[in-house]
Amino acid sequence: MTNEHDTGYKFLFSRPELVRDLIAGFVPDDWLASLDYATLEKIPASYITEDFRQRADDVVWRVKVGGDWVYLYLLLEFQSRVDRYMALRIMVYVGLLYQDLIARDEIASDGRLPPVLPIVLYNGSAPWTACQDVAELIPPVPGLVERFKPHMRYLLIDENAYSEAQLKPLKNLVAAVFRIEHPASPAAVGNLIGLLDDWLVDRPDLKRMFAVWIRATLMRNRKYRIVLPEIDDLQEIKVMLSERVAQWAQEYKLEGQIKGRLEGRLEGEAAVLERQLVKRFGPLGDDTRARLNTATLDQLERWAERILDAPALAAVFEDH
């Protein structure tokens, strides 16, 4: 089933600028980089049969090659979880796409099929472990049968494979998406919003698109505990995020002060109890001192109450 993460990526990559930057920044191929991405056209996924419609999360684009009507089809499949059988799904989807192209007579004049580049864009947290060729899902077979094993590969773009140091120098919309997905802090998201606002100064439509996606991404992150109104303006999101970051800073400062006071009290209580134990039972071993230094306030107070009545040091620490 498609979750919010996958839906958000479909939303982003329904714009040609994101597809262009994905190819330019993350597909290392000179020929692909040389194509005219101003000719990009989105293709409806009508070729998906009813049996597969609930499983299809793909967005398909085509780009003109040369001056004639030959197209390169880029099939993008978005994943936030590892799918062991992704290579099989890709083979089925490409086959269905080719069937649809034949039915609509969108093939070369000599009857040949257009090339397809299947891309799996992975944004999950676990390492991608699925094979990238459907042939790897089939065990080796002796003799003739091995020669007829199907082969179909896809290109994996794993955003976790790129470090902040690699992404930061890139003036690339997809690189910004990857950085927003895995920010060092909420403040870092604010800086990235500022970059996008500068890059897209003449593109209010893309600004609105990114604002909607960033808002959904921030609210989905449970660690931030942030709620934002329905806004589609990058600057408004940046201001609201700055206010929330300031609030977090105050909360963290207060938490730090409380923690510091508690740690100071624990150290004091442990030191007093250690002196009392030495006076009552003699020098303490390293294990006992370590136990005192890692105790909670309740434990220290309970042990202090037992000192006068305990017949031996071990009795102070006994659980009753």
VEXMAR-360405 format. One record per residue (C-alpha): residue number from 0; residue in three letters; x, y, z. Coordinates in steps of 0.001 Angstrom, whole numbers. Example, Ala and Ser with C-alpha at 12.3 -4.5 7.8 and 13.67 -1.06 7.14 Angstrom:
2
SITE  seq  type       c1       c2       c3
SITE    0   ALA    12300    -4500     7800
SITE    1   SER    13670    -1060     7140
//
This chain:
320
SITE  seq  type       c1       c2       c3
SITE    0   MET        0        0        0
SITE    1   THR     1164     3534     -695
SITE    2   ASN     1952     5491     2472
SITE    3   GLU     2296     9257     3031
SITE    4   HIS     6026     9128     2309
SITE    5   ASP     5531     7552    -1118
SITE    6   THR     2633     9913    -1896
SITE    7   GLY     4793    12928    -1032
SITE    8   TYR     7469    11808    -3466
SITE    9   LYS     4894    11209    -6205
SITE   10   PHE     3716    14775    -5593
SITE   11   LEU     7242    16168    -5997
SITE   12   PHE     8214    14114    -9018
SITE   13   SER     5068    15022   -10875
SITE   14   ARG     7003    18173   -11809
SITE   15   PRO     9533    18036   -14686
SITE   16   GLU    12071    20161   -12803
SITE   17   LEU    12476    17437   -10168
SITE   18   VAL    12865    14709   -12801
SITE   19   ARG    15475    16839   -14602
SITE   20   ASP    17485    17386   -11410
SITE   21   LEU    17214    13707   -10444
SITE   22   ILE    18835    12712   -13743
SITE   23   ALA    21345    15566   -13738
SITE   24   GLY    22491    15057   -10166
SITE   25   PHE    22109    11349    -9454
SITE   26   VAL    22293     9360   -12705
SITE   27   PRO    25948     9244   -13856
SITE   28   ASP    25517     9052   -17638
SITE   29   ASP    26788    11587   -20168
SITE   30   TRP    24204    10719   -22832
SITE   31   LEU    21282    11134   -20433
SITE   32   ALA    22754    14410   -19195
SITE   33   SER    22889    15710   -22776
SITE   34   LEU    19158    15290   -23481
SITE   35   ASP    16789    18228   -23759
SITE   36   TYR    14713    18004   -20594
SITE   37   ALA    12566    20911   -21709
SITE   38   THR    10762    18229   -23771
SITE   39   LEU     9799    16141   -20742
SITE   40   GLU     6217    14925   -20801
SITE   41   LYS     4403    13020   -18073
SITE   42   ILE     2667     9829   -19180
SITE   43   PRO     -522     8654   -17457
SITE   44   ALA     -180     5258   -15776
SITE   45   SER    -3216     3941   -17649
SITE   46   TYR    -1248      905   -18769
SITE   47   ILE    -1405     -585   -15265
SITE   48   THR    -3996    -3362   -15216
SITE   49   GLU    -6708    -3574   -12580
SITE   50   ASP    -4830    -6411   -10856
SITE   51   PHE    -1823    -4161   -10320
SITE   52   ARG    -3483     -775    -9894
SITE   53   GLN    -3374     -848    -6070
SITE   54   ARG      353    -1673    -6111
SITE   55   ALA     1541      860    -8669
SITE   56   ASP     3262     3887    -7163
SITE   57   ASP     5154     4875   -10303
SITE   58   VAL     5383     8092   -12278
SITE   59   VAL     6364     7752   -15930
SITE   60   TRP     7952    10471   -18054
SITE   61   ARG     9257    10599   -21604
SITE   62   VAL    11830    12898   -23167
SITE   63   LYS    12378    13529   -26860
SITE   64   VAL    15649    12263   -28327
SITE   65   GLY    16844    14134   -31395
SITE   66   GLY    14418    15729   -33801
SITE   67   ASP    12074    12812   -34361
SITE   68   TRP     9436    11152   -32235
SITE   69   VAL    11685     8674   -30495
SITE   70   TYR    11249     8752   -26746
SITE   71   LEU    13209     7639   -23753
SITE   72   TYR    10781     6552   -21058
SITE   73   LEU    11861     7078   -17465
SITE   74   LEU     9894     4876   -15108
SITE   75   LEU    10200     6103   -11510
SITE   76   GLU     9152     3773    -8702
SITE   77   PHE     9136     5286    -5191
SITE   78   GLN     9903     3119    -2194
SITE   79   SER    10177     3831     1533
SITE   80   ARG    10492      133     2427
SITE   81   VAL    12656    -2615      953
SITE   82   ASP    10709    -4819    -1463
SITE   83   ARG    12453    -8142    -2064
SITE   84   TYR    10621    -8619    -5364
SITE   85   MET    11111    -5109    -6734
SITE   86   ALA    12986    -6482    -9774
SITE   87   LEU     9961    -8634   -10641
SITE   88   ARG     7574    -5696   -10212
SITE   89   ILE     9735    -3563   -12496
SITE   90   MET     9784    -6301   -15159
SITE   91   VAL     5979    -6535   -15040
SITE   92   TYR     5506    -2746   -15161
SITE   93   VAL     7868    -2315   -18115
SITE   94   GLY     6090    -5131   -19967
SITE   95   LEU     2712    -3479   -19370
SITE   96   LEU     4122     -133   -20500
SITE   97   TYR     5379    -1666   -23753
SITE   98   GLN     2009    -3305   -24390
SITE   99   ASP      302       49   -23965
SITE  100   LEU     2764     1807   -26290
SITE  101   ILE     2111     -789   -28990
SITE  102   ALA    -1651     -435   -28561
SITE  103   ARG    -1374     3365   -28919
SITE  104   ASP     1101     3063   -31811
SITE  105   GLU     3752     5054   -29953
SITE  106   ILE     6715     3022   -31137
SITE  107   ALA     9428     3653   -33734
SITE  108   SER     8517     3596   -37425
SITE  109   ASP    10506      387   -37852
SITE  110   GLY     8477    -1299   -35099
SITE  111   ARG    11157    -1207   -32443
SITE  112   LEU    10296     -326   -28855
SITE  113   PRO    11646     2773   -27084
SITE  114   PRO    14276     2298   -24395
SITE  115   VAL    13112     2373   -20769
SITE  116   LEU    15156     3407   -17760
SITE  117   PRO    13493     2021   -14607
SITE  118   ILE    14539     4001   -11528
SITE  119   VAL    13785     2976    -7956
SITE  120   LEU    14119     5994    -5675
SITE  121   TYR    14553     4696    -2122
SITE  122   ASN    14049     6913      922
SITE  123   GLY    13689     4321     3692
SITE  124   SER    15879     4042     6772
SITE  125   ALA    16920      371     6465
SITE  126   PRO    19680     -569     3982
SITE  127   TRP    18388    -1625      565
SITE  128   THR    19023    -5389      321
SITE  129   ALA    16839    -6430    -2628
SITE  130   CYS    18519    -7634    -5821
SITE  131   GLN    18490    -5299    -8819
SITE  132   ASP    18099    -7940   -11548
SITE  133   VAL    15159   -10312   -11706
SITE  134   ALA    17583   -13083   -12725
SITE  135   GLU    19053   -12993    -9219
SITE  136   LEU    15679   -14109    -7812
SITE  137   ILE    15965   -17388    -9726
SITE  138   PRO    18455   -20101    -8640
SITE  139   PRO    21022   -21377   -11164
SITE  140   VAL    19707   -24083   -13504
SITE  141   PRO    21922   -26597   -15364
SITE  142   GLY    22181   -26612   -19120
SITE  143   LEU    19851   -25012   -21605
SITE  144   VAL    17315   -23612   -19126
SITE  145   GLU    19922   -21251   -17622
SITE  146   ARG    20281   -19480   -20986
SITE  147   PHE    16600   -18520   -20975
SITE  148   LYS    16499   -17036   -17517
SITE  149   PRO    14910   -13546   -17729
SITE  150   HIS    17057   -10484   -17111
SITE  151   MET    15667    -7059   -16185
SITE  152   ARG    17588    -4519   -14133
SITE  153   TYR    16586    -1269   -12487
SITE  154   LEU    18691     1676   -11368
SITE  155   LEU    18626     2182    -7595
SITE  156   ILE    19017     5713    -6231
SITE  157   ASP    19349     5376    -2453
SITE  158   GLU    19251     8801     -833
SITE  159   ASN    20911     7397     2309
SITE  160   ALA    24040     6724      254
SITE  161   TYR    24717    10473      -39
SITE  162   SER    26309    12400     2805
SITE  163   GLU    25570    16010     3721
SITE  164   ALA    29068    16903     2481
SITE  165   GLN    28233    15454     -973
SITE  166   LEU    24809    17090    -1223
SITE  167   LYS    25554    20547      174
SITE  168   PRO    27569    21923    -2803
SITE  169   LEU    24849    20909    -5305
SITE  170   LYS    22413    23529    -6560
SITE  171   ASN    19926    20788    -7246
SITE  172   LEU    16283    20490    -6165
SITE  173   VAL    16518    16746    -5530
SITE  174   ALA    19641    17215    -3397
SITE  175   ALA    17639    19723    -1336
SITE  176   VAL    14841    17146     -973
SITE  177   PHE    17309    14551      316
SITE  178   ARG    18764    17053     2816
SITE  179   ILE    15325    18052     4098
SITE  180   GLU    14411    14388     4555
SITE  181   HIS    17484    13827     6744
SITE  182   PRO    18348    17182     8360
SITE  183   ALA    20898    17623    11117
SITE  184   SER    18349    19748    13005
SITE  185   PRO    15130    21724    12468
SITE  186   ALA    17310    24830    12119
SITE  187   ALA    19022    23170     9142
SITE  188   VAL    15612    22806     7479
SITE  189   GLY    15112    26551     7886
SITE  190   ASN    18409    27204     6081
SITE  191   LEU    17376    24876     3251
SITE  192   ILE    14033    26659     2939
SITE  193   GLY    15991    29892     2500
SITE  194   LEU    18057    28301     -273
SITE  195   LEU    14951    27062    -2085
SITE  196   ASP    13374    30487    -1768
SITE  197   ASP    16421    32022    -3477
SITE  198   TRP    16713    29349    -6173
SITE  199   LEU    13027    29572    -7087
SITE  200   VAL    12670    33354    -6995
SITE  201   ASP    11014    33325   -10435
SITE  202   ARG     8987    30152    -9866
SITE  203   PRO     6136    30814    -7410
SITE  204   ASP     4465    27564    -8513
SITE  205   LEU     7456    25482    -7378
SITE  206   LYS     7711    27510    -4178
SITE  207   ARG     4126    26584    -3335
SITE  208   MET     4769    22943    -4170
SITE  209   PHE     7809    22758    -1901
SITE  210   ALA     5989    24600      888
SITE  211   VAL     3183    22030      859
SITE  212   TRP     5649    19121      840
SITE  213   ILE     7930    20576     3553
SITE  214   ARG     4962    21257     5840
SITE  215   ALA     3800    17640     5475
SITE  216   THR     7353    16342     6013
SITE  217   LEU     7863    18355     9210
SITE  218   MET     4521    17322    10672
SITE  219   ARG     5219    13670     9861
SITE  220   ASN     8459    13743    11888
SITE  221   ARG     7410    12693    15399
SITE  222   LYS    10703    13848    16868
SITE  223   TYR     9871    17487    16120
SITE  224   ARG     6315    17412    17573
SITE  225   ILE     5379    20315    15303
SITE  226   VAL     1960    21363    14026
SITE  227   LEU     1700    23914    11225
SITE  228   PRO    -1402    25527     9727
SITE  229   GLU    -2300    24853     6103
SITE  230   ILE       70    27269     4392
SITE  231   ASP     1760    27155      997
SITE  232   ASP     4367    29878     1417
SITE  233   LEU     8033    29046     2027
SITE  234   GLN     8752    32230     3964
SITE  235   GLU     5817    31664     6315
SITE  236   ILE     6982    28127     7018
SITE  237   LYS    10513    29393     7655
SITE  238   VAL     9254    32014    10131
SITE  239   MET     7043    29522    11964
SITE  240   LEU     9847    26978    12050
SITE  241   SER    12234    29630    13453
SITE  242   GLU     9739    30378    16217
SITE  243   ARG     9441    26681    17013
SITE  244   VAL    13237    26265    17012
SITE  245   ALA    13501    29123    19533
SITE  246   GLN    10894    27391    21683
SITE  247   TRP    12821    24117    21452
SITE  248   ALA    15984    25935    22518
SITE  249   GLN    14231    27274    25632
SITE  250   GLU    12851    23820    26395
SITE  251   TYR    16275    22211    25979
SITE  252   LYS    17847    24917    28163
SITE  253   LEU    15271    24343    30895
SITE  254   GLU    15695    20588    30626
SITE  255   GLY    19449    21046    30910
SITE  256   GLN    19103    23214    34006
SITE  257   ILE    16805    20690    35696
SITE  258   LYS    19113    17853    34763
SITE  259   GLY    22112    19776    36073
SITE  260   ARG    20416    20452    39416
SITE  261   LEU    19425    16800    39763
SITE  262   GLU    22915    15595    38918
SITE  263   GLY    24390    18040    41430
SITE  264   ARG    22040    16825    44142
SITE  265   LEU    22814    13193    43356
SITE  266   GLU    26556    13841    43570
SITE  267   GLY    26109    15583    46922
SITE  268   GLU    23892    12862    48373
SITE  269   ALA    26277    10130    47164
SITE  270   ALA    29302    11910    48689
SITE  271   VAL    27557    12292    52081
SITE  272   LEU    26444     8662    52075
SITE  273   GLU    29935     7483    51151
SITE  274   ARG    31451     9338    54131
SITE  275   GLN    28843     7840    56460
SITE  276   LEU    29478     4316    55183
SITE  277   VAL    33250     4691    55586
SITE  278   LYS    32806     5936    59173
SITE  279   ARG    30419     3043    59985
SITE  280   PHE    32019      113    58083
SITE  281   GLY    35510     1208    57051
SITE  282   PRO    37052     1741    53580
SITE  283   LEU    34782      956    50633
SITE  284   GLY    35617    -1121    47586
SITE  285   ASP    35445      121    44002
SITE  286   ASP    32196    -1783    43362
SITE  287   THR    30454      -28    46267
SITE  288   ARG    31641     3422    45175
SITE  289   ALA    30501     2704    41605
SITE  290   ARG    27097     1654    42944
SITE  291   LEU    26779     4912    44854
SITE  292   ASN    27758     6997    41815
SITE  293   THR    25104     5387    39587
SITE  294   ALA    22260     5269    42121
SITE  295   THR    18987     7141    41889
SITE  296   LEU    17926     9680    44488
SITE  297   ASP    15376     7230    45947
SITE  298   GLN    18053     4539    46336
SITE  299   LEU    20463     6915    48063
SITE  300   GLU    17800     8044    50522
SITE  301   ARG    16735     4459    51242
SITE  302   TRP    20324     3337    51877
SITE  303   ALA    20971     6333    54145
SITE  304   GLU    18042     5268    56378
SITE  305   ARG    19602     1788    56908
SITE  306   ILE    23092     2840    57985
SITE  307   LEU    22473     2970    61749
SITE  308   ASP    20642     -380    61958
SITE  309   ALA    22524    -2424    59359
SITE  310   PRO    24792    -5079    60956
SITE  311   ALA    27099    -5105    57917
SITE  312   LEU    27739    -3121    54754
SITE  313   ALA    25881    -5649    52569
SITE  314   ALA    22708    -5155    54630
SITE  315   VAL    22556    -1486    53583
SITE  316   PHE    22086    -2520    49940
SITE  317   GLU    19830    -5517    50466
SITE  318   ASP    16470    -5429    48666
SITE  319   HIS    13639    -5884    51134
//
